[in-house]
Amino acid sequence: MYEYIENFNAKHIVLRCMSGLVAIVDRGGYVSSDLLQDLLATMEYRGHDGQDSVIDGHIGFGHQHFYTTPEAVGEQQPLVDDGYILTFDGRIDNRREILQTLESVSGSESDARIIMELYKEHDGCTFLTDLVGVYAFALYDSYNEKVILVRDRVGVRQLYYTVIGNEIIAASDIKSILCHPSVEVCINEGLLAEHVFDSISTVGETFYEGIQYILPGTYTTITQDGITHDRYWNPSDLEGTLRGDCEQLEEIFLNKLERATRCRLRTRTNPGVMLSGGLDSTAIIATIDRLGVDTVPTFSHIYTDAVGDWDGEIQRIAEMEEQFGIHNEKLVINDETALETPEIYSAPLMEGPIITPTQSITESLYDRAKQWNCTVLLTGRGGNRFDGSRFTYADLFLDRRYRAWLAHGQSDDLSLLQLALWYTVAPILLDKITSIHDIHRVSGEKDNTSIYTESVIEQAQMREETNGDGKDIAFNSIEKQLAYNNYHYSNKNFWIAISRQTALNKGIQLRYPFLDSRVVEFFFAIPSAMWAQRGVKKYLFRSAFEDILPKQVISQKSDANVNFDALIQNDQRLMDMLSDSSCLVDNGIISHVNLEQEIEAYREEKRSVMDIWKLVSIEMWLNTVV
């Protein structure tokens, strides 16, 4: 548990929360109906089932409805109950257990009503330690004159805020905050510098100066005395608490994934699954089958110009269709059609320079799902947490498990010397350094920093020096620290937000069984050596599904990837954008000479596609927001 206070004497608080929620508290006056409606209008794309609002003098709440669970249908939020107001977006996944402790709430009540009653019964947020689900909400407590902002344990639902004078503005979309007339658009040069070097380590900041995000597993309390942040969930507390042989851990894993999948099938319309031939999404299909649930439709991208083992990918999908009797809708894409709607990037790019070249492809997949009346899609995102890496050798050595280290090493594709130097000694001697950028640099990956201006390099170096390790959660395991950082202190923190925005715009809610907090807790509780052994990634994962999934799925070693090189080279608009660039140069990120050299080097195949895409995405973002 940690706590810190920001000085703030609030008279006028504006809160705009997840998935179309609006709340205004004006302690010095009254709430304007026009203002409330203006704020609601910025999130109309989330209100597929209408909107509601409440104004009571100095308090105003609004809600854009998107009913995705049976209990939510027809619900009128915001909830008003004897001095309390709640705006809630999310889903409670342990409803049955929670309802057993709440005699005042029936099983047909919405998740929002359950949250309201839990807060009243506990007279505060202590109930969060027992709550399982994905959620973000704002609650006004008139008796204690405070507003509380809460984000779920894993951070699936984003929640941003900023302080402007006597106002606090909070929102699920950064775009909503930027639309407020008191907020000035100002680029966070420090975080942008960290992004340039793939070394984001600063906690709580966004790409906009002054706009922060509520950390996962944290609740923020706003009173006249200030702002406090309290963590109610710390995954490092779970480290190493679950032991057992592989067979025992496999059974626990399968049971937890079943629970995580079952609760995500709670929907008022047909659920669907985004299916590739990889282990993560195929495991979701197999889990649904183990639950005895009727077959759900699946949706896949088929890339005719893809690279890698694409023939194997198609075959694996075919084997899944045959073994599990699923229907698969295949969306065929080639290099020319993948980027045919670049305008699709505009809205999500408000979050940051992190859009992938396949954004428009994904939207087409959502259109196909809507034809099947699917408003909920399960995805395998988050399953690659279980990949593991060779840094587990350092953990084995630190745990003095020398025999296990040798046994794994003898069966690894790399030599014992390489494993000892790069994946054991180097990380340990670097004092368990956990920066993603530095870990990769230790591994011998290319460090392409010289093309950027001195000011950007200095900014990144200064941030690294002043931030220290920059982490609010510390693990003893090098492998687990890296895994946590890779999700919560990297661009992946924003990828989920962008994916959800894009889907919601199409009337689709994405759900992630592998990001269920119970699965994540299992992930951090087991020994990291169970993630990867003998050079094999997803060791326990593969072992658990060995007799469940087709053999070709379990044994796959290579992926089928989109040909990003062809996508970018075939879209002359992107290359022209860089050639005619003004934002990258004008903002002092790269000189015009170096930019031209990088474009030429890429065309001569001396630079990777991701090197050039990073410049493209930053340029697109700056063009959008500046």
C-alpha positions as CSV (number, residue, x, y, z in Angstrom):
1,M,0.0,0.0,0.0
2,Y,1.3,3.5,-0.8
3,E,-0.2,6.9,-0.4
4,Y,0.7,10.4,-1.6
5,I,-1.1,13.7,-1.6
6,E,-1.4,16.4,-4.2
7,N,-2.4,19.8,-2.9
8,F,-5.8,20.7,-4.3
9,N,-8.6,22.9,-3.0
10,A,-11.5,21.9,-5.1
11,K,-14.5,24.1,-5.9
12,H,-15.3,22.8,-9.3
13,I,-14.7,19.2,-10.3
14,V,-15.5,17.8,-13.7
15,L,-15.3,14.0,-14.0
16,R,-15.7,12.1,-17.3
17,C,-15.3,8.4,-16.8
18,M,-15.3,5.2,-18.7
19,S,-17.4,4.3,-21.6
20,G,-19.6,7.3,-21.9
21,L,-19.8,8.5,-18.2
22,V,-19.9,12.1,-17.2
23,A,-19.9,13.7,-13.8
24,I,-19.7,17.3,-12.8
25,V,-19.4,18.6,-9.2
26,D,-19.4,22.3,-8.8
27,R,-19.0,23.3,-5.2
28,G,-19.1,27.0,-5.9
29,G,-22.2,27.1,-8.1
30,Y,-24.6,24.9,-10.2
31,V,-24.2,22.6,-13.1
32,S,-25.3,23.8,-16.5
33,S,-27.4,21.4,-18.5
34,D,-25.7,22.7,-21.7
35,L,-22.3,21.9,-20.3
36,L,-23.4,18.4,-19.2
37,Q,-24.8,17.7,-22.7
38,D,-21.7,19.0,-24.4
39,L,-19.5,16.7,-22.4
40,L,-21.8,13.7,-23.1
41,A,-21.6,14.6,-26.8
42,T,-17.9,14.0,-27.0
43,M,-18.6,10.3,-26.3
44,E,-21.6,9.6,-28.5
45,Y,-19.8,6.8,-30.2
46,R,-20.0,4.8,-26.9
47,G,-23.8,5.3,-26.4
48,H,-25.2,2.6,-28.6
49,D,-28.2,2.2,-26.2
50,G,-28.9,5.8,-25.5
51,Q,-27.9,8.2,-22.7
52,D,-29.2,9.5,-19.3
53,S,-28.2,12.4,-17.1
54,V,-28.9,13.7,-13.6
55,I,-28.5,17.3,-12.4
56,D,-29.0,18.3,-8.7
57,G,-27.7,21.8,-8.1
58,H,-24.0,21.6,-7.9
59,I,-23.9,17.9,-9.1
60,G,-24.4,16.6,-12.6
61,F,-23.9,13.1,-13.9
62,G,-24.4,11.7,-17.4
63,H,-24.0,8.2,-18.9
64,Q,-23.8,6.9,-22.4
65,H,-25.3,3.4,-22.4
66,F,-23.9,0.3,-24.1
67,Y,-25.7,-2.8,-22.6
68,T,-23.5,-5.9,-23.1
69,T,-24.6,-8.0,-20.1
70,P,-28.2,-9.2,-19.5
71,E,-28.4,-7.5,-16.1
72,A,-27.5,-4.1,-17.5
73,V,-30.3,-4.0,-20.1
74,G,-32.6,-1.1,-19.4
75,E,-30.6,0.2,-16.5
76,Q,-30.6,4.0,-16.0
77,Q,-27.2,5.3,-15.0
78,P,-26.1,7.4,-13.2
79,L,-27.3,5.8,-10.0
80,V,-28.6,8.1,-7.4
81,D,-29.1,6.7,-3.9
82,D,-29.5,8.8,-0.7
83,G,-26.5,11.0,-0.9
84,Y,-24.5,8.9,-3.3
85,I,-24.0,9.1,-7.1
86,L,-22.3,6.4,-9.1
87,T,-21.2,6.2,-12.7
88,F,-19.9,2.7,-13.5
89,D,-18.5,1.0,-16.6
90,G,-17.4,-2.5,-16.4
91,R,-18.2,-6.0,-15.4
92,I,-18.1,-7.9,-12.0
93,D,-16.8,-11.4,-12.7
94,N,-17.4,-12.9,-9.2
95,R,-21.0,-11.8,-8.9
96,R,-22.1,-15.0,-7.3
97,E,-19.7,-14.8,-4.4
98,I,-20.3,-11.1,-3.9
99,L,-24.1,-11.5,-3.9
100,Q,-23.9,-14.1,-1.2
101,T,-22.6,-11.4,1.2
102,L,-25.2,-8.8,0.1
103,E,-28.7,-9.7,1.3
104,S,-30.1,-6.4,0.1
105,V,-29.3,-7.1,-3.6
106,S,-31.1,-9.6,-5.8
107,G,-29.4,-11.7,-8.4
108,S,-31.0,-9.7,-11.2
109,E,-29.5,-6.4,-10.1
110,S,-26.9,-4.7,-12.3
111,D,-23.2,-4.7,-11.6
112,A,-23.4,-1.0,-11.0
113,R,-26.0,-1.5,-8.2
114,I,-23.8,-4.1,-6.6
115,I,-20.9,-1.6,-6.5
116,M,-23.1,1.0,-4.9
117,E,-24.3,-1.4,-2.2
118,L,-20.8,-2.6,-1.5
119,Y,-19.5,0.9,-1.0
120,K,-22.4,1.8,1.3
121,E,-22.0,-1.4,3.4
122,H,-18.3,-1.1,3.8
123,D,-18.4,2.7,4.1
124,G,-15.4,3.0,1.8
125,C,-13.3,1.1,-0.7
126,T,-12.1,-1.9,1.4
127,F,-14.4,-4.1,-0.7
128,L,-12.1,-3.7,-3.7
129,T,-9.7,-6.3,-2.4
130,D,-12.5,-8.9,-2.9
131,L,-13.7,-7.6,-6.3
132,V,-12.9,-9.5,-9.5
133,G,-13.6,-7.9,-12.8
134,V,-12.8,-5.2,-15.3
135,Y,-14.1,-1.8,-14.4
136,A,-13.6,1.9,-13.9
137,F,-16.0,4.1,-12.0
138,A,-16.5,7.4,-10.3
139,L,-18.5,7.6,-7.0
140,Y,-19.6,10.8,-5.3
141,D,-20.0,10.5,-1.5
142,S,-21.9,13.5,-0.2
143,Y,-21.6,12.5,3.5
144,N,-17.8,12.6,3.4
145,E,-17.6,15.2,0.6
146,K,-15.3,13.2,-1.6
147,V,-15.1,11.7,-5.1
148,I,-13.5,8.4,-5.7
149,L,-12.0,7.2,-9.1
150,V,-11.3,3.4,-9.3
151,R,-9.5,1.3,-11.9
152,D,-9.5,-2.5,-12.1
153,R,-6.5,-4.6,-11.0
154,V,-5.0,-5.3,-14.4
155,G,-5.9,-2.0,-16.0
156,V,-8.0,-3.2,-18.8
157,R,-10.2,-0.1,-18.6
158,Q,-8.3,3.2,-18.9
159,L,-8.9,6.2,-16.7
160,Y,-7.1,9.5,-17.2
161,Y,-7.2,12.7,-15.3
162,T,-5.7,16.2,-15.2
163,V,-5.7,19.1,-12.7
164,I,-6.4,22.6,-14.2
165,G,-6.6,25.2,-11.6
166,N,-9.6,24.3,-9.4
167,E,-10.8,21.7,-11.8
168,I,-10.1,18.0,-12.1
169,I,-11.1,16.4,-15.4
170,A,-11.0,12.6,-15.6
171,A,-12.0,10.5,-18.6
172,S,-11.7,7.1,-20.3
173,D,-10.5,8.8,-23.5
174,I,-7.7,11.3,-23.6
175,K,-9.6,13.0,-26.4
176,S,-12.4,13.9,-24.0
177,I,-10.0,15.7,-21.7
178,L,-8.4,17.5,-24.6
179,C,-11.8,18.8,-25.7
180,H,-12.3,20.7,-22.4
181,P,-11.8,24.4,-23.0
182,S,-9.5,24.8,-20.1
183,V,-7.1,22.1,-21.3
184,E,-4.2,23.2,-23.5
185,V,-2.7,20.6,-25.8
186,C,0.9,20.3,-24.8
187,I,3.2,17.3,-25.9
188,N,4.9,15.5,-23.1
189,E,8.4,15.7,-24.6
190,G,9.9,13.5,-21.9
191,L,7.6,10.6,-22.4
192,L,7.9,10.9,-26.2
193,A,11.7,10.7,-25.8
194,E,11.2,7.5,-23.8
195,H,8.9,6.1,-26.5
196,V,11.5,6.9,-29.2
197,F,14.0,4.7,-27.5
198,D,11.5,1.9,-26.5
199,S,12.3,2.6,-22.9
200,I,9.1,3.9,-21.2
201,S,9.7,3.7,-17.5
202,T,7.8,6.7,-16.1
203,V,4.8,5.8,-14.0
204,G,1.4,7.4,-14.6
205,E,2.2,9.8,-17.4
206,T,0.7,10.1,-20.9
207,F,2.0,11.6,-24.1
208,Y,0.3,14.9,-23.0
209,E,1.9,17.2,-20.5
210,G,-0.2,17.2,-17.3
211,I,-2.6,14.4,-18.2
212,Q,-2.0,11.3,-16.1
213,Y,-3.6,7.9,-15.8
214,I,-4.9,6.1,-12.7
215,L,-2.5,3.2,-12.1
216,P,-4.0,-0.4,-12.3
217,G,-5.2,-1.7,-9.0
218,T,-5.5,1.8,-7.6
219,Y,-8.2,4.1,-6.4
220,T,-7.9,7.9,-6.2
221,T,-9.7,9.9,-3.6
222,I,-10.5,13.6,-4.2
223,T,-11.4,15.9,-1.2
224,Q,-11.0,19.5,-0.4
225,D,-7.6,18.6,1.3
226,G,-6.1,17.1,-1.8
227,I,-5.8,14.0,-3.9
228,T,-4.6,10.6,-2.5
229,H,-3.7,7.5,-4.5
230,D,-4.0,4.1,-2.8
231,R,-3.1,0.7,-4.3
232,Y,-5.4,-2.1,-3.3
233,W,-3.7,-4.8,-5.5
234,N,0.0,-5.6,-5.8
235,P,1.0,-8.6,-8.1
236,S,4.5,-8.7,-6.6
237,D,2.9,-9.9,-3.3
238,L,2.0,-13.1,-5.2
239,E,5.5,-13.9,-6.4
240,G,6.6,-17.4,-5.7
241,T,3.5,-18.3,-3.6
242,L,2.3,-21.2,-5.8
243,R,4.4,-24.3,-6.0
244,G,3.7,-27.8,-7.3
245,D,4.6,-30.2,-10.1
246,C,3.8,-29.4,-13.7
247,E,0.6,-31.6,-13.7
248,Q,-0.8,-29.8,-10.6
249,L,-0.1,-26.3,-12.0
250,E,-1.6,-27.3,-15.4
251,E,-4.9,-28.2,-13.7
252,I,-5.0,-25.0,-11.7
253,F,-4.3,-23.0,-14.9
254,L,-7.0,-24.7,-16.9
255,N,-9.5,-24.1,-14.1
256,K,-8.7,-20.4,-13.8
257,L,-8.9,-20.0,-17.6
258,E,-12.3,-21.7,-17.6
259,R,-13.6,-19.3,-14.9
260,A,-12.1,-16.3,-16.8
261,T,-13.7,-17.4,-20.1
262,R,-17.1,-18.3,-18.6
263,C,-17.7,-14.9,-17.1
264,R,-16.8,-13.3,-20.4
265,L,-19.4,-15.2,-22.2
266,R,-22.1,-13.4,-20.1
267,T,-23.6,-11.2,-22.8
268,R,-27.1,-10.3,-24.0
269,T,-26.2,-11.2,-27.7
270,N,-24.0,-13.7,-29.4
271,P,-20.4,-13.8,-28.2
272,G,-17.7,-14.4,-30.8
273,V,-14.0,-15.2,-30.8
274,M,-11.2,-13.5,-32.8
275,L,-9.3,-16.6,-34.0
276,S,-5.8,-17.0,-35.4
277,G,-3.8,-20.2,-35.6
278,G,-1.7,-19.3,-32.5
279,L,-1.9,-20.9,-29.1
280,D,-3.7,-18.0,-27.3
281,S,-6.9,-17.7,-29.3
282,T,-7.1,-21.4,-30.0
283,A,-6.9,-22.0,-26.3
284,I,-10.0,-19.8,-25.8
285,I,-11.9,-22.0,-28.3
286,A,-10.8,-25.1,-26.5
287,T,-11.8,-23.7,-23.2
288,I,-15.3,-22.8,-24.4
289,D,-15.6,-26.3,-25.6
290,R,-14.5,-27.7,-22.2
291,L,-17.3,-25.5,-20.6
292,G,-19.9,-27.3,-22.7
293,V,-21.0,-24.0,-24.3
294,D,-22.7,-24.0,-27.7
295,T,-20.3,-23.3,-30.5
296,V,-19.6,-19.6,-31.0
297,P,-18.7,-18.0,-34.3
298,T,-15.1,-17.1,-34.9
299,F,-13.5,-14.5,-37.1
300,S,-10.0,-14.6,-38.7
301,H,-7.8,-12.5,-41.0
302,I,-6.4,-14.3,-44.0
303,Y,-3.4,-12.4,-45.5
304,T,-2.7,-13.4,-49.0
305,D,0.6,-11.5,-49.0
306,A,1.7,-12.5,-45.4
307,V,5.1,-13.7,-44.5
308,G,6.2,-16.6,-42.3
309,D,4.4,-19.8,-41.8
310,W,1.1,-18.7,-43.4
311,D,0.3,-22.1,-44.9
312,G,0.7,-23.6,-41.5
313,E,-1.6,-20.9,-40.0
314,I,-4.4,-21.6,-42.5
315,Q,-4.0,-25.4,-41.7
316,R,-4.2,-24.8,-38.0
317,I,-7.4,-22.8,-38.3
318,A,-8.8,-25.6,-40.5
319,E,-7.9,-28.2,-37.9
320,M,-9.7,-26.1,-35.2
321,E,-12.8,-26.0,-37.4
322,E,-12.8,-29.7,-37.8
323,Q,-12.0,-30.7,-34.2
324,F,-14.3,-28.2,-32.5
325,G,-17.0,-27.9,-35.1
326,I,-16.7,-24.1,-35.2
327,H,-17.8,-21.8,-38.0
328,N,-15.0,-19.4,-39.1
329,E,-15.6,-16.2,-41.0
330,K,-12.4,-15.5,-42.9
331,L,-11.6,-11.9,-44.0
332,V,-9.2,-12.0,-46.9
333,I,-6.7,-9.1,-47.0
334,N,-3.8,-8.3,-49.2
335,D,-1.1,-5.6,-49.2
336,E,-3.2,-3.2,-51.3
337,T,-6.3,-3.3,-49.3
338,A,-4.8,-3.3,-45.8
339,L,-4.2,0.5,-45.6
340,E,-7.0,1.6,-47.9
341,T,-8.7,3.6,-45.1
342,P,-6.0,5.7,-43.4
343,E,-8.5,8.1,-41.9
344,I,-9.4,5.4,-39.5
345,Y,-6.3,6.3,-37.5
346,S,-7.4,9.8,-36.6
347,A,-9.5,9.2,-33.4
348,P,-7.3,6.5,-31.8
349,L,-4.2,8.5,-32.6
350,M,-5.3,11.0,-29.9
351,E,-4.0,8.6,-27.3
352,G,-0.5,8.5,-28.6
353,P,1.8,7.5,-31.5
354,I,1.2,3.8,-31.3
355,I,-1.2,2.7,-34.0
356,T,-0.2,-0.4,-36.0
357,P,-0.5,-0.6,-39.8
358,T,-3.3,-3.1,-39.5
359,Q,-5.8,-0.8,-37.7
360,S,-8.2,-0.7,-40.7
361,I,-8.1,-4.4,-41.1
362,T,-9.3,-4.9,-37.6
363,E,-12.3,-2.6,-38.1
364,S,-13.3,-4.7,-41.1
365,L,-13.3,-7.7,-38.9
366,Y,-15.6,-5.9,-36.5
367,D,-18.0,-5.2,-39.3
368,R,-18.1,-8.9,-40.1
369,A,-18.9,-9.8,-36.4
370,K,-21.8,-7.3,-36.4
371,Q,-23.3,-9.2,-39.3
372,W,-23.5,-12.2,-36.9
373,N,-25.1,-10.1,-34.2
374,C,-22.0,-10.3,-32.1
375,T,-21.5,-7.3,-29.7
376,V,-18.9,-9.1,-27.7
377,L,-15.6,-10.6,-29.0
378,L,-13.2,-12.6,-26.9
379,T,-9.6,-12.3,-27.9
380,G,-6.3,-14.1,-27.0
381,R,-4.6,-10.8,-26.2
382,G,-2.5,-11.2,-23.0
383,G,-1.8,-14.9,-23.6
384,N,1.8,-14.0,-24.6
385,R,2.4,-13.1,-21.0
386,F,3.1,-16.9,-20.7
387,D,5.7,-16.8,-23.5
388,G,8.6,-16.3,-21.1
389,S,12.1,-15.8,-22.3
390,R,15.6,-17.0,-21.6
391,F,16.0,-14.5,-18.8
392,T,14.5,-17.2,-16.6
393,Y,18.1,-18.6,-16.6
394,A,19.1,-15.7,-14.4
395,D,16.3,-16.4,-12.0
396,L,17.2,-20.1,-11.8
397,F,20.8,-19.1,-11.0
398,L,19.6,-16.6,-8.3
399,D,17.4,-19.3,-6.8
400,R,20.5,-21.5,-6.7
401,R,18.8,-24.1,-8.8
402,Y,22.0,-24.9,-10.7
403,R,21.0,-28.4,-11.7
404,A,17.7,-27.1,-13.3
405,W,19.8,-24.4,-15.0
406,L,22.1,-27.0,-16.5
407,A,19.3,-29.3,-17.5
408,H,17.4,-26.6,-19.4
409,G,20.6,-25.3,-20.9
410,Q,21.7,-28.6,-22.3
411,S,18.4,-28.9,-24.3
412,D,18.4,-25.2,-25.4
413,D,19.2,-24.2,-29.0
414,L,21.8,-21.7,-27.7
415,S,25.1,-22.7,-26.3
416,L,25.8,-22.9,-22.6
417,L,28.3,-20.1,-23.0
418,Q,25.7,-17.8,-24.6
419,L,23.2,-18.6,-21.9
420,A,25.7,-18.0,-19.1
421,L,26.9,-14.7,-20.5
422,W,23.9,-13.0,-22.0
423,Y,21.0,-14.5,-20.0
424,T,22.5,-15.2,-16.6
425,V,25.6,-13.1,-15.8
426,A,24.8,-9.9,-17.6
427,P,21.4,-9.2,-16.1
428,I,22.7,-10.1,-12.6
429,L,25.8,-8.0,-12.9
430,L,23.6,-5.1,-14.1
431,D,21.9,-5.2,-10.7
432,K,18.8,-6.8,-12.1
433,I,18.3,-3.9,-14.5
434,T,14.6,-4.0,-15.6
435,S,14.3,-1.3,-18.3
436,I,12.9,-3.1,-21.4
437,H,15.3,-1.0,-23.6
438,D,18.3,-1.9,-21.5
439,I,17.4,-5.6,-21.3
440,H,17.1,-5.8,-25.0
441,R,20.4,-3.9,-25.4
442,V,22.0,-6.5,-23.2
443,S,20.6,-9.2,-25.5
444,G,22.6,-7.7,-28.3
445,E,19.8,-6.0,-30.3
446,K,20.5,-3.0,-32.5
447,D,20.6,0.3,-30.7
448,N,19.6,2.9,-33.3
449,T,19.8,6.1,-31.3
450,S,22.1,8.3,-33.4
451,I,19.5,9.4,-35.9
452,Y,17.7,11.6,-33.3
453,T,18.5,15.1,-32.3
454,E,20.7,15.7,-29.3
455,S,17.8,17.3,-27.4
456,V,15.7,14.1,-27.6
457,I,18.7,12.0,-26.5
458,E,19.4,14.3,-23.6
459,Q,15.7,14.3,-22.6
460,A,15.6,10.5,-22.5
461,Q,18.9,10.3,-20.6
462,M,17.7,12.9,-18.1
463,R,14.4,11.0,-17.5
464,E,16.3,7.8,-17.0
465,E,18.6,9.4,-14.4
466,T,15.8,11.2,-12.5
467,N,13.3,8.3,-12.6
468,G,15.7,5.7,-11.1
469,D,14.0,2.4,-11.8
470,G,10.8,4.3,-12.5
471,K,8.6,1.4,-11.2
472,D,5.8,1.4,-8.6
473,I,6.0,-2.4,-8.3
474,A,9.2,-4.4,-7.8
475,F,9.7,-8.1,-8.2
476,N,12.6,-10.2,-7.0
477,S,12.5,-12.1,-10.3
478,I,14.2,-10.5,-13.3
479,E,11.9,-12.4,-15.7
480,K,8.7,-11.3,-13.8
481,Q,9.8,-7.7,-13.5
482,L,10.4,-7.6,-17.3
483,A,7.0,-9.3,-18.0
484,Y,5.2,-6.7,-15.8
485,N,7.0,-3.8,-17.2
486,N,6.3,-5.0,-20.7
487,Y,2.6,-4.5,-20.2
488,H,2.3,-1.6,-17.7
489,Y,5.3,0.6,-18.5
490,S,5.3,0.3,-22.3
491,N,3.1,1.2,-25.2
492,K,1.0,-1.9,-24.5
493,N,-0.7,0.2,-21.8
494,F,-2.1,2.3,-24.6
495,W,-2.7,-0.5,-27.1
496,I,-5.6,-1.9,-25.2
497,A,-7.2,1.5,-24.9
498,I,-7.0,2.0,-28.7
499,S,-8.3,-1.5,-29.4
500,R,-11.3,-0.9,-27.2
501,Q,-12.0,2.5,-28.7
502,T,-11.9,1.1,-32.2
503,A,-14.2,-1.8,-31.3
504,L,-16.7,0.4,-29.4
505,N,-16.9,2.7,-32.3
506,K,-18.3,-0.3,-34.2
507,G,-20.5,-1.5,-31.4
508,I,-18.2,-4.2,-30.3
509,Q,-16.9,-4.9,-26.8
510,L,-13.6,-6.7,-26.6
511,R,-13.0,-9.1,-23.7
512,Y,-9.7,-10.7,-22.7
513,P,-9.7,-14.0,-20.7
514,F,-6.0,-14.0,-20.3
515,L,-6.2,-10.5,-18.6
516,D,-8.6,-11.8,-16.0
517,S,-6.9,-10.9,-12.7
518,R,-7.2,-14.5,-11.4
519,V,-5.2,-15.7,-14.5
520,V,-2.7,-12.9,-14.0
521,E,-2.3,-13.7,-10.3
522,F,-1.6,-17.4,-11.3
523,F,0.9,-16.1,-13.8
524,F,2.9,-14.2,-11.2
525,A,2.5,-16.8,-8.4
526,I,4.1,-19.7,-10.2
527,P,7.9,-20.1,-10.7
528,S,9.0,-18.2,-13.8
529,A,10.8,-21.3,-15.0
530,M,7.3,-22.7,-15.8
531,W,6.9,-20.1,-18.6
532,A,9.8,-21.3,-20.7
533,Q,12.0,-24.4,-20.4
534,R,14.8,-25.8,-22.5
535,G,14.4,-22.9,-25.0
536,V,10.6,-23.7,-25.4
537,K,8.3,-20.7,-24.9
538,K,4.9,-21.3,-23.2
539,Y,6.2,-24.5,-21.6
540,L,3.3,-24.9,-19.1
541,F,0.8,-23.5,-21.5
542,R,1.7,-26.1,-24.2
543,S,1.8,-28.9,-21.7
544,A,-1.7,-28.0,-20.3
545,F,-3.3,-28.1,-23.7
546,E,-1.2,-30.9,-25.2
547,D,-4.1,-33.4,-25.2
548,I,-6.8,-30.7,-25.9
549,L,-5.6,-28.8,-29.0
550,P,-4.6,-30.2,-32.4
551,K,-1.0,-31.4,-32.4
552,Q,-0.1,-28.9,-35.2
553,V,-1.2,-26.0,-33.0
554,I,0.7,-27.2,-29.9
555,S,3.9,-27.9,-31.9
556,Q,4.0,-24.7,-33.9
557,K,7.3,-22.9,-33.8
558,S,6.9,-20.0,-36.3
559,D,4.2,-17.4,-36.8
560,A,2.4,-16.1,-39.8
561,N,2.9,-12.3,-39.9
562,V,1.6,-9.4,-41.9
563,N,4.1,-8.2,-44.4
564,F,4.5,-4.8,-42.9
565,D,7.3,-3.9,-45.3
566,A,4.9,-4.4,-48.2
567,L,2.2,-2.5,-46.5
568,I,4.2,0.6,-46.0
569,Q,6.1,0.5,-49.3
570,N,2.9,0.0,-51.3
571,D,1.2,2.9,-49.6
572,Q,3.0,5.8,-51.2
573,R,1.0,8.2,-49.0
574,L,2.9,7.1,-45.9
575,M,6.3,7.5,-47.5
576,D,5.3,10.9,-49.0
577,M,4.1,11.9,-45.5
578,L,7.6,11.3,-44.2
579,S,9.3,12.9,-47.1
580,D,7.2,16.1,-46.7
581,S,7.5,15.9,-43.0
582,S,7.2,19.0,-40.9
583,C,6.1,17.8,-37.5
584,L,9.0,15.4,-36.8
585,V,11.5,18.1,-37.8
586,D,9.6,21.1,-36.4
587,N,9.3,19.4,-33.0
588,G,13.0,18.7,-32.9
589,I,12.8,14.9,-32.9
590,I,14.9,14.3,-36.0
591,S,16.8,16.6,-38.4
592,H,15.6,16.8,-42.0
593,V,18.9,15.3,-43.2
594,N,18.7,12.3,-40.9
595,L,15.1,11.8,-41.8
596,E,15.9,11.6,-45.6
597,Q,18.7,9.3,-44.8
598,E,16.5,7.0,-42.8
599,I,13.9,6.9,-45.7
600,E,16.6,6.0,-48.2
601,A,18.1,3.4,-45.9
602,Y,14.7,1.8,-45.5
603,R,14.1,1.7,-49.2
604,E,17.5,0.0,-49.6
605,E,16.5,-2.5,-47.0
606,K,19.1,-1.3,-44.5
607,R,16.4,-0.5,-41.9
608,S,13.7,-2.6,-40.4
609,V,10.0,-1.9,-41.1
610,M,9.4,-1.1,-37.4
611,D,12.2,1.5,-37.4
612,I,10.4,3.4,-40.2
613,W,6.9,2.8,-38.8
614,K,7.9,4.4,-35.6
615,L,8.7,7.6,-37.5
616,V,5.5,7.3,-39.5
617,S,3.3,6.8,-36.4
618,I,4.9,9.8,-34.6
619,E,4.4,11.9,-37.6
620,M,0.7,10.9,-37.9
621,W,0.2,11.6,-34.3
622,L,1.8,15.0,-34.4
623,N,-0.2,15.8,-37.5
624,T,-3.4,14.9,-35.6
625,V,-2.8,16.7,-32.3
626,V,-0.5,19.7,-33.0
